[in-house]
Amino acid sequence: KTVKIINPNSNNCKLTFQLSEAVWSCTWHKTNPFIVYAGLRSGKIIELDTRNTKSIVKEINVDINSKQINSIIHTINNYNQPILFAATLTGVFKIEGHENRIGNLIDELKGPCCSIALEDSTNSLLASFRENQIHKIFDINNKEIKFEINTNLKQETISRSAMKKIQLKENNYNLIVSTNEQNKNANFWDSLTNTKLTELNINGHSNI
């Protein structure tokens, strides 16, 4: 029931927010270094300001079915408007604008989603689904699925997937990385070629 701000250099706790319920995820504001978002067990997101740890800024009702917020991302769209994406066991929700306090379910991303990640340079959102073992890449501007891969590996519920566009020598890759429940290894796929590249043993530390 706390959100703590840690100095990564000293590993010291700088700030602590005491909340009324369990926190499942958190993220920073894309452009405002003072704002933090916390996803709660009740399916709500609260906005916090590090300059005032005694109260919350606002509360957003994301999932009316009260499914916990497994993963959240804050970004800015092409019109300089803030957007929050939130993953729950219902699906991926989108919250637009400063005043919107209700989440809208993205039809193309329904289902038990345990993790989301954003690749800023391509405006692509990676959504990882636990039960059907699928990763989907969603174009947030054109609102369509760009890529889908069935890994046949059930993702860890509390793990995080990652996506990164990279270039090695003369080859371009759009890497998808996630961990699986079966052997706790990290798996790497390239969405451009729809191939699995490698699998790394991370000694049971399943969170990325």
PyMOL commands that set and color helices and strands:
alter all, ss='L'
color gray80, all
select helices_A, chain A and resi 120-122
alter helices_A, ss='H'
color red, helices_A
select strands_A, chain A and resi 2-6+13-18+23-28+35-40+44-49+58-61+71-76+82-87+91-96+104-110+113-119+124-129+134-139+144-150+162-168+171-179+186-190+195-200
alter strands_A, ss='S'
color yellow, strands_A
deselect
rebuild
show_as cartoon
